[in-house]
């Protein structure tokens, strides 16, 4: 099964991986948007996705999660979607489901 897309989508914000802070982030209209994670062994626990209301509805959260899942796939990691947005995103994008970690 193909890994999730890592290339940017037209109109999507530029996403940066801040490994030290354990998050993927984007600045949109001067506001910080994040998809936070905790890496435990070979599992990427996606813990929180946050997009301020003034920039919501623009696909920013999807861009952050898409980048995080592409990185996890490239690193050979499994993903545990502790964040409800990440869980919903993965179910809306079945090509990402092979990344799901077992129960935990």
Order of alpha helices (4+ residues) and beta strands (2+ residues): beta-beta-beta-beta-alpha-beta-alpha
